[in-house]
């Protein structure tokens, strides 16, 4: 029949689906706190009852509230985007609106079978009750379900909105106050004009996951001070780090690090995990007229800054010492063995260099730190580097100024040496890549280039060497091959040995040659013959060429046989060096 019309029908089960879209009870409650934020409330109070008590969950705020018309036409409008209707900022406090999808109001229905909203605007209290059981049992569309809406006179001074969640759902975990605070602290712990209270406890930076401290003191120019801060665990974002100064309960300016982020003894990334407040009461002589900050030339500011630095730095150093010991312990056995083989005098400074690397690249992954340590240990061999170390050694018992200058030069030289070493290696890789791309390049050509630059093969090879004995063994072995049992062409082999005695047989193939099963079998035969000429100990095999032949299944190759392409090795080495250069220059 032409001219007929159809329309959407809103199933009542939508209420359950919207309410159950949250992963936890605490995340659902966060939506109700977000509603208070959007209502320009200065405060919101969340009350969680004792489990199994039968008492309701209550979320109350002192925001602008809603009229009956707003409650009916806006709050109860499903999926209405407030930003489209009223803009992206709240009208009074110019906050960025959090409610976007228009379904946050149903968050309470995850927790409870009944949700009551009491809201006050213009001296009138409007109340509506949403009973989930009625919604789910009715056969009508959701938009046709009648919700009881009452209007009464509000009490003098009564403002805001209260959401009461009753008949809590036994199917879901009961909300836990500590877990709710942990979720809310990420959004609201550092908000100056928004206070969140959960079960009578105001949300503060002490709720940030990490190690919290509190120190009280008496300063000559400011009187009693109360410093509370947390060194976060580094997981998640918690707003701008630093210490907020509060005078008579009012914050002054932005959070400040008070110079901790410039202290050479503290990694910058660690300093930026500090969140806290220092409370001062009864004295605001050192506060700027606009309350935008402290008067930095005042004695009070100097005292506060010194107090904060001293207390917070001590806590950071404790945390840092533990983490640095763990980080150093994670450095590979290979790095430790490499340091152990240095002369005693150089071992001391190598250890100190590694400590500085750990501090500068704090929180980087162990693989990246080991990459820099490897290059730094190579850089230790530069004569200019050791000239400065000798001056430091001589000045440490002499004039203090000279000693300080030498130390400063040592730090600059250390970084420049690492950067220079990495840059030189990059230029080498450019040449090696050009060599590998030439069709006429032979095994001997790449052998000659890589033999003294085994770092190209990866950090596991950077400390290996092919000493005279090993080279003689390979030479005698190659020249004595019976032509009847081997290819007529002499193999291009390199036998290298690490500090721990591990040996690797490297067979160089032409860069244009794909390695097949016959090549692998031949390399294993070479290893068997060489093993008879060496003391006890196994030999791993590394084969270099253009890559695997199409018919060679890598899963069928023995685990102690590795096949690599020259271009793949060069690309991986280049990525690592470019990262080192970029971070050293930062």
C-alpha positions as CSV (number, residue, x, y, z in Angstrom):
1,X,0.0,0.0,0.0
2,X,1.6,3.3,-1.1
3,X,1.9,6.1,1.3
4,X,2.3,3.9,4.4
5,X,5.0,4.9,6.9
6,X,7.2,3.0,9.4
7,X,9.0,4.1,12.5
8,X,11.7,2.9,14.9
9,X,10.5,1.0,18.0
10,X,12.6,1.3,21.1
11,X,12.5,-2.1,22.9
12,X,12.4,-1.8,26.7
13,X,15.4,-4.2,26.9
14,X,17.5,-1.2,25.7
15,X,17.6,0.0,29.3
16,X,19.3,-3.2,30.4
17,X,21.7,-3.2,27.4
18,X,22.7,0.4,28.1
19,X,23.2,-0.2,31.8
20,X,25.2,-3.3,31.2
21,X,27.7,-1.6,28.8
22,X,30.1,-0.9,31.7
23,X,32.8,-3.3,32.7
24,X,32.5,-2.7,36.4
25,X,30.3,-1.2,39.0
26,X,33.0,1.5,39.7
27,X,33.1,2.6,36.0
28,X,29.3,2.9,36.0
29,X,29.5,5.2,39.1
30,X,32.2,7.3,37.4
31,X,29.5,8.2,34.7
32,X,27.3,9.7,37.5
33,X,30.3,11.7,38.8
34,X,30.9,12.9,35.3
35,X,27.3,14.1,35.2
36,X,28.0,16.2,38.3
37,X,31.0,17.7,36.5
38,X,28.9,18.6,33.5
39,X,26.4,20.2,35.9
40,X,29.1,22.7,37.1
41,X,29.0,21.3,40.6
42,X,31.9,22.4,42.9
43,X,31.4,19.2,44.9
44,X,30.1,15.7,44.6
45,X,29.6,13.2,47.4
46,X,29.4,9.4,46.8
47,X,28.1,7.2,49.5
48,X,28.6,3.5,49.2
49,X,26.8,1.3,51.8
50,X,28.1,-1.7,53.6
51,X,27.8,-4.9,51.5
52,X,24.5,-6.8,52.1
53,X,23.2,-4.0,54.2
54,X,20.3,-3.2,51.8
55,X,21.1,0.5,51.9
56,X,21.2,2.5,48.7
57,X,24.2,4.0,46.8
58,X,23.9,7.8,46.7
59,X,25.6,10.3,44.4
60,X,24.8,13.9,45.4
61,X,26.2,17.1,43.9
62,X,25.7,20.9,44.3
63,X,25.5,21.7,40.6
64,X,22.9,23.7,38.7
65,X,20.2,21.1,38.9
66,X,17.3,20.7,36.4
67,X,13.8,22.0,36.0
68,X,11.0,19.5,35.4
69,X,11.0,20.4,31.7
70,X,14.8,19.8,31.5
71,X,14.5,16.5,33.3
72,X,11.7,15.4,31.0
73,X,13.0,16.7,27.7
74,X,16.8,16.6,28.1
75,X,17.8,14.2,30.9
76,X,15.4,11.4,29.8
77,X,16.3,11.8,26.1
78,X,18.1,8.7,25.1
79,X,21.4,9.2,23.1
80,X,21.0,13.0,23.0
81,X,24.4,14.6,22.6
82,X,24.6,17.5,25.1
83,X,27.4,19.1,23.1
84,X,25.2,19.5,20.1
85,X,22.5,21.1,22.2
86,X,24.5,23.3,24.6
87,X,28.0,23.4,23.3
88,X,31.3,21.8,24.3
89,X,31.8,23.9,27.5
90,X,29.7,24.1,30.6
91,X,28.0,27.6,31.0
92,X,29.3,28.7,34.4
93,X,32.7,27.2,34.9
94,X,33.6,26.6,31.3
95,X,34.5,23.0,31.8
96,X,34.9,20.6,28.9
97,X,31.7,18.6,28.7
98,X,32.2,14.9,29.4
99,X,28.8,13.5,28.6
100,X,28.7,12.7,24.9
101,X,26.6,9.7,24.0
102,X,23.5,10.6,26.1
103,X,23.5,7.1,27.8
104,X,25.5,7.8,31.0
105,X,22.2,8.3,32.9
106,X,21.6,4.5,32.5
107,X,24.9,3.7,34.3
108,X,23.0,3.5,37.6
109,X,20.8,0.7,36.2
110,X,23.8,-1.6,36.1
111,X,24.0,-1.4,39.9
112,X,20.3,-1.1,40.9
113,X,16.8,-2.1,40.0
114,X,15.5,1.3,40.9
115,X,17.1,4.7,40.2
116,X,15.6,7.9,41.8
117,X,16.7,11.4,40.6
118,X,15.9,14.4,42.8
119,X,17.0,17.7,41.3
120,X,16.5,21.3,42.3
121,X,16.3,24.4,40.1
122,X,14.6,27.7,40.7
123,X,13.5,26.7,44.1
124,X,11.6,23.6,42.9
125,X,12.5,20.0,43.5
126,X,11.7,17.7,40.6
127,X,11.8,13.9,41.3
128,X,11.5,10.9,38.9
129,X,11.9,7.2,39.6
130,X,13.1,4.7,37.0
131,X,12.2,1.1,37.9
132,X,14.1,-1.3,35.8
133,X,11.7,-4.1,36.5
134,X,8.8,-2.2,35.1
135,X,10.8,-1.3,32.0
136,X,11.8,-4.9,31.4
137,X,8.3,-6.4,32.0
138,X,6.3,-4.1,29.9
139,X,5.5,-5.1,26.3
140,X,5.3,-1.5,25.1
141,X,7.9,0.6,23.5
142,X,10.4,2.3,25.9
143,X,9.2,5.8,24.9
144,X,5.6,5.0,25.9
145,X,6.4,3.9,29.5
146,X,5.1,6.4,32.1
147,X,7.7,7.5,34.7
148,X,6.3,9.1,37.9
149,X,7.4,12.7,38.0
150,X,6.8,14.9,41.0
151,X,7.3,18.6,41.7
152,X,7.6,20.0,45.3
153,X,9.0,23.1,46.9
154,X,12.7,22.8,47.7
155,X,14.1,23.6,51.1
156,X,15.8,27.0,51.5
157,X,19.4,26.8,50.1
158,X,18.8,23.4,48.6
159,X,20.6,23.0,45.3
160,X,22.0,20.3,43.0
161,X,21.0,16.7,42.0
162,X,20.9,13.5,44.0
163,X,20.8,10.1,42.4
164,X,19.7,7.3,44.7
165,X,20.3,3.7,43.6
166,X,18.2,1.2,45.5
167,X,17.6,-2.6,45.4
168,X,21.2,-3.3,44.2
169,X,21.7,-6.0,41.6
170,X,23.1,-9.2,43.3
171,X,24.4,-10.3,39.9
172,X,27.2,-7.7,39.9
173,X,30.1,-7.1,42.2
174,X,29.4,-4.5,44.9
175,X,31.3,-1.3,44.3
176,X,34.5,-0.9,46.4
177,X,35.4,2.6,47.7
178,X,39.1,2.2,47.2
179,X,38.7,1.0,43.6
180,X,36.3,3.9,42.8
181,X,38.8,6.4,44.2
182,X,41.6,4.9,42.1
183,X,39.4,5.4,38.9
184,X,38.3,8.9,39.8
185,X,41.7,10.1,40.8
186,X,42.9,10.0,37.2
187,X,40.3,12.6,36.2
188,X,39.7,14.7,39.2
189,X,42.5,14.6,41.8
190,X,44.1,17.7,40.4
191,X,41.0,19.7,39.6
192,X,41.0,22.9,41.5
193,X,37.3,23.6,41.4
194,X,35.8,20.2,41.7
195,X,36.0,18.1,45.0
196,X,35.0,14.5,45.0
197,X,34.2,12.8,48.3
198,X,33.8,9.0,48.6
199,X,32.4,7.7,51.9
200,X,33.5,10.8,53.7
201,X,37.0,10.9,52.4
202,X,37.9,13.7,50.0
203,X,39.7,12.5,46.8
204,X,43.4,13.7,46.9
205,X,46.7,12.9,45.2
206,X,47.2,10.3,48.0
207,X,44.7,8.2,46.2
208,X,47.0,8.0,43.1
209,X,48.5,4.5,42.9
210,X,52.1,4.7,44.2
211,X,54.0,5.5,47.4
212,X,52.5,8.3,49.5
213,X,54.2,10.4,52.1
214,X,53.3,13.2,54.5
215,X,55.7,15.6,56.3
216,X,54.8,18.5,58.5
217,X,57.2,21.3,59.5
218,X,57.6,24.8,60.7
219,X,59.1,27.4,58.4
220,X,60.3,30.8,59.8
221,X,58.5,33.0,57.3
222,X,55.3,30.9,56.6
223,X,54.7,29.0,59.9
224,X,53.3,25.5,59.9
225,X,53.3,23.6,56.6
226,X,51.8,20.2,55.7
227,X,53.3,18.5,52.7
228,X,51.5,15.5,51.2
229,X,52.5,13.8,48.0
230,X,52.6,10.6,46.1
231,X,55.2,9.1,43.8
232,X,53.0,7.4,41.3
233,X,53.7,3.9,40.0
234,X,54.0,5.3,36.5
235,X,50.8,3.7,35.2
236,X,48.1,5.9,33.7
237,X,47.9,9.6,33.5
238,X,46.9,11.7,36.6
239,X,47.0,15.3,35.3
240,X,49.9,17.7,35.6
241,X,52.6,16.5,38.0
242,X,54.2,18.7,40.7
243,X,53.3,20.2,44.1
244,X,50.3,22.5,44.4
245,X,50.6,25.3,47.1
246,X,47.4,25.8,49.0
247,X,47.0,28.8,51.3
248,X,44.0,28.7,53.6
249,X,42.5,26.0,51.4
250,X,42.8,27.9,48.2
251,X,45.3,26.8,45.5
252,X,47.9,29.2,44.3
253,X,49.0,29.0,40.6
254,X,49.9,25.8,38.8
255,X,51.6,22.7,40.2
256,X,55.4,23.3,40.5
257,X,58.4,20.9,40.5
258,X,60.4,23.5,42.6
259,X,63.5,22.6,40.6
260,X,63.3,18.8,41.1
261,X,63.0,18.3,37.3
262,X,66.4,20.0,36.9
263,X,68.2,18.0,39.6
264,X,71.0,15.9,38.0
265,X,70.6,13.2,40.7
266,X,67.0,12.6,39.8
267,X,65.8,11.3,36.4
268,X,63.3,13.8,34.9
269,X,60.8,11.0,34.2
270,X,60.9,10.0,37.9
271,X,60.5,13.6,39.1
272,X,57.4,13.9,36.8
273,X,55.7,11.1,38.8
274,X,55.3,13.4,41.8
275,X,51.8,14.6,42.6
276,X,51.0,16.5,45.8
277,X,50.1,19.6,47.8
278,X,51.6,21.7,50.5
279,X,49.1,23.3,52.9
280,X,49.9,26.7,54.5
281,X,47.4,28.5,56.7
282,X,47.1,32.0,58.1
283,X,49.8,33.7,56.0
284,X,49.4,34.9,52.4
285,X,52.0,37.7,52.4
286,X,54.0,35.7,49.8
287,X,51.1,35.2,47.4
288,X,50.9,37.4,44.3
289,X,47.9,39.8,44.2
290,X,46.1,37.8,41.5
291,X,46.7,34.5,43.3
292,X,48.3,33.2,40.2
293,X,51.5,32.2,41.9
294,X,54.0,32.8,44.7
295,X,56.3,35.9,44.9
296,X,59.5,34.1,43.9
297,X,61.7,36.8,45.4
298,X,60.2,36.4,48.9
299,X,61.9,34.5,51.7
300,X,58.8,32.5,52.1
301,X,59.0,31.1,48.6
302,X,62.7,30.2,49.1
303,X,61.8,28.4,52.3
304,X,58.9,26.5,50.7
305,X,61.0,25.5,47.7
306,X,63.9,24.3,49.8
307,X,61.5,22.3,52.1
308,X,59.7,20.7,49.2
309,X,63.0,19.8,47.4
310,X,64.6,18.3,50.4
311,X,61.6,16.1,51.5
312,X,60.5,15.0,48.0
313,X,64.1,14.4,46.8
314,X,64.7,12.1,49.7
315,X,61.6,10.0,48.8
316,X,62.6,10.0,45.1
317,X,66.1,8.9,45.8
318,X,64.8,6.0,47.9
319,X,62.4,4.9,45.1
320,X,65.2,5.5,42.5
321,X,67.8,3.4,44.3
322,X,65.5,0.4,44.4
323,X,64.5,0.8,40.7
324,X,68.0,1.4,39.5
325,X,69.3,-1.7,41.3
326,X,66.5,-3.8,39.6
327,X,67.3,-2.2,36.3
328,X,71.1,-2.9,36.6
329,X,70.3,-6.4,37.7
330,X,68.3,-6.9,34.5
331,X,71.3,-6.0,32.3
332,X,72.4,-9.1,30.5
333,X,75.2,-11.4,31.6
334,X,77.0,-10.5,28.4
335,X,77.2,-6.8,29.3
336,X,78.5,-7.7,32.8
337,X,81.1,-10.1,31.3
338,X,82.3,-7.4,28.9
339,X,82.8,-4.9,31.8
340,X,84.6,-7.6,33.8
341,X,87.2,-8.0,31.1
342,X,88.1,-4.3,31.2
343,X,91.2,-3.2,33.2
344,X,90.3,-2.5,36.8
345,X,90.6,1.3,36.4
346,X,88.3,1.3,33.4
347,X,85.8,-1.0,35.1
348,X,85.2,1.7,37.7
349,X,84.3,4.3,35.1
350,X,82.4,1.9,32.9
351,X,80.1,1.2,35.9
352,X,79.7,4.9,36.5
353,X,78.9,5.4,32.8
354,X,76.2,2.8,33.0
355,X,74.7,4.4,36.0
356,X,74.4,7.7,34.1
357,X,72.9,5.9,31.2
358,X,70.3,4.2,33.4
359,X,69.5,7.6,34.9
360,X,69.2,9.4,31.6
361,X,67.2,6.7,29.9
362,X,65.1,5.9,33.0
363,X,62.0,3.7,32.3
364,X,63.2,2.7,28.8
365,X,63.1,-1.0,28.1
366,X,66.1,-3.2,28.9
367,X,66.8,-3.9,25.2
368,X,67.1,-0.2,24.4
369,X,69.3,0.4,27.4
370,X,71.6,-2.5,26.5
371,X,71.9,-1.0,23.0
372,X,73.2,2.3,24.4
373,X,75.4,0.5,26.9
374,X,77.0,-1.5,24.1
375,X,77.8,1.7,22.2
376,X,79.0,3.5,25.3
377,X,81.4,0.7,26.1
378,X,82.8,1.0,22.6
379,X,83.1,4.8,23.1
380,X,85.1,4.2,26.3
381,X,88.0,3.2,24.1
382,X,88.5,6.6,22.6
383,X,91.7,8.3,23.8
384,X,90.0,11.7,24.4
385,X,87.6,10.0,26.7
386,X,90.3,8.5,28.8
387,X,92.3,11.7,28.9
388,X,89.4,13.3,30.6
389,X,89.0,10.4,33.0
390,X,92.7,10.7,34.0
391,X,92.1,14.4,34.7
392,X,89.1,13.6,36.9
393,X,91.2,11.0,38.7
394,X,94.0,13.5,39.3
395,X,91.6,16.4,40.2
396,X,89.5,14.5,42.7
397,X,92.0,15.0,45.4
398,X,92.9,18.5,44.4
399,X,91.2,21.8,43.5
400,X,87.4,21.5,43.7
401,X,86.7,23.8,40.7
402,X,89.0,21.8,38.4
403,X,87.3,18.6,39.5
404,X,83.8,20.0,38.8
405,X,84.9,21.2,35.3
406,X,86.4,17.8,34.5
407,X,83.2,16.1,35.6
408,X,81.1,18.4,33.4
409,X,83.4,17.8,30.4
410,X,83.2,14.0,31.2
411,X,79.3,14.1,30.9
412,X,79.4,16.1,27.6
413,X,82.1,13.9,26.2
414,X,80.3,10.8,27.2
415,X,77.2,11.7,25.3
416,X,79.1,13.1,22.3
417,X,81.2,10.0,22.1
418,X,78.1,7.8,22.1
419,X,76.6,10.0,19.4
420,X,79.8,10.0,17.3
421,X,80.2,6.3,17.6
422,X,76.7,5.7,16.5
423,X,77.0,8.2,13.6
424,X,80.2,6.5,12.4
425,X,78.4,3.1,12.4
426,X,75.5,4.6,10.4
427,X,78.0,5.6,7.7
428,X,79.5,2.2,7.7
429,X,76.0,0.6,7.2
430,X,75.4,2.9,4.2
431,X,78.6,1.5,2.6
432,X,77.8,-2.1,3.6
433,X,74.3,-1.8,2.1
434,X,75.7,-0.4,-1.2
435,X,78.1,-3.4,-1.2
436,X,75.3,-5.9,-0.6
437,X,73.2,-4.5,-3.4
438,X,75.9,-5.0,-6.0
439,X,75.4,-8.2,-8.0
440,X,79.1,-8.7,-8.5
441,X,79.9,-8.7,-4.7
442,X,81.5,-11.9,-3.5
443,X,81.5,-13.7,-0.2
444,X,85.1,-12.5,0.5
445,X,84.0,-8.9,0.1
446,X,81.3,-8.9,2.8
447,X,83.5,-11.1,5.0
448,X,86.2,-8.5,5.0
449,X,83.7,-5.7,5.9
450,X,81.9,-7.5,8.7
451,X,84.8,-9.4,10.3
452,X,85.9,-6.4,12.3
453,X,82.3,-5.0,12.7
454,X,80.4,-7.9,14.2
455,X,78.1,-5.5,16.0
456,X,76.2,-5.4,12.6
457,X,74.9,-8.9,13.4
458,X,73.3,-7.7,16.7
459,X,74.3,-7.0,20.2
460,X,74.9,-10.7,20.9
461,X,77.9,-10.5,18.5
462,X,79.3,-7.1,19.5
463,X,81.7,-8.6,22.0
464,X,82.8,-11.5,19.8
465,X,86.1,-11.7,18.1
466,X,88.0,-13.9,15.8
467,X,91.5,-14.2,17.4
468,X,94.6,-15.4,15.7
469,X,94.1,-19.0,16.9
470,X,90.6,-19.2,15.5
471,X,91.6,-17.7,12.2
472,X,94.5,-20.1,11.8
473,X,92.2,-23.0,12.5
474,X,89.7,-21.9,9.8
475,X,92.5,-21.2,7.3
476,X,94.1,-24.6,7.8
477,X,90.6,-26.3,7.7
478,X,89.7,-24.5,4.5
479,X,92.9,-25.1,2.6
480,X,92.8,-28.8,3.6
481,X,89.3,-29.7,2.4
482,X,89.3,-32.8,0.2
483,X,87.8,-31.6,-3.1
484,X,86.0,-34.9,-3.5
485,X,83.9,-34.4,-0.4
486,X,83.3,-30.6,-0.6
487,X,82.6,-28.0,-3.3
488,X,85.7,-27.1,-5.2
489,X,85.3,-23.5,-4.1
490,X,86.8,-22.9,-0.7
491,X,84.1,-21.8,1.8
492,X,84.3,-18.3,3.3
493,X,84.0,-18.9,7.0
494,X,84.6,-16.9,10.2
495,X,84.8,-18.5,13.6
496,X,84.1,-16.1,16.4
497,X,84.1,-16.5,20.2
498,X,82.4,-14.5,22.9
499,X,83.7,-13.6,26.3
500,X,81.9,-16.6,27.9
501,X,83.5,-19.0,25.4
502,X,80.4,-19.3,23.1
503,X,81.5,-20.0,19.5
504,X,79.7,-19.1,16.3
505,X,80.6,-20.3,12.9
506,X,79.6,-17.6,10.3
507,X,79.4,-18.7,6.7
508,X,79.2,-15.8,4.2
509,X,77.3,-16.4,1.0
510,X,77.1,-13.9,-1.9
511,X,74.5,-11.2,-1.1
512,X,72.6,-12.3,-4.3
513,X,72.4,-16.0,-3.2
514,X,69.3,-17.5,-1.5
515,X,70.3,-20.1,1.1
516,X,68.8,-23.6,0.4
517,X,68.8,-26.9,2.2
518,X,72.1,-28.0,0.6
519,X,73.8,-24.9,1.9
520,X,72.6,-25.7,5.4
521,X,73.7,-29.3,5.2
522,X,77.1,-28.1,4.0
523,X,77.5,-25.6,6.8
524,X,76.6,-28.3,9.4
525,X,79.3,-30.6,7.8
526,X,81.9,-27.8,8.1
527,X,80.9,-27.4,11.8
528,X,81.4,-31.1,12.4
529,X,84.9,-31.1,10.9
530,X,85.9,-27.9,12.8
531,X,84.6,-29.3,16.1
532,X,87.4,-31.9,16.0
533,X,90.0,-29.2,15.9
534,X,88.7,-27.3,18.9
535,X,88.4,-27.9,22.7
536,X,85.1,-29.0,24.0
537,X,82.1,-26.8,23.5
538,X,79.4,-26.5,20.9
539,X,79.4,-24.2,17.8
540,X,76.3,-22.3,16.6
541,X,75.9,-21.5,12.9
542,X,75.0,-18.2,11.3
543,X,74.5,-18.2,7.6
544,X,74.4,-14.9,5.6
545,X,73.0,-14.4,2.1
546,X,70.0,-12.9,0.4
547,X,67.6,-14.9,2.6
548,X,65.9,-18.3,2.6
549,X,65.2,-20.1,-0.6
550,X,61.5,-20.4,-1.3
551,X,61.4,-24.2,-0.8
552,X,63.3,-24.1,2.5
553,X,61.0,-24.5,5.5
554,X,62.6,-22.5,8.4
555,X,60.8,-24.6,11.0
556,X,62.7,-27.6,9.8
557,X,66.1,-26.0,10.3
558,X,68.0,-27.0,13.5
559,X,67.5,-24.4,16.3
560,X,71.3,-23.7,16.5
561,X,71.3,-22.7,12.8
562,X,70.3,-19.2,12.0
563,X,69.8,-17.8,8.5
564,X,69.8,-14.0,7.9
565,X,69.8,-11.7,5.0
566,X,72.4,-8.9,4.7
567,X,69.7,-6.2,4.1
568,X,67.6,-7.4,7.0
569,X,70.6,-7.2,9.4
570,X,71.5,-3.7,8.0
571,X,68.0,-2.4,8.5
572,X,67.7,-3.6,12.1
573,X,71.1,-2.2,13.0
574,X,70.3,1.2,11.3
575,X,67.0,1.5,13.3
576,X,68.8,0.9,16.6
577,X,71.5,3.4,15.8
578,X,69.1,6.1,14.7
579,X,67.1,5.7,17.9
580,X,70.3,6.0,20.0
581,X,71.4,9.2,18.1
582,X,67.9,10.7,18.5
583,X,67.7,10.0,22.3
584,X,71.2,11.1,23.1
585,X,70.6,14.5,21.4
586,X,67.4,15.1,23.3
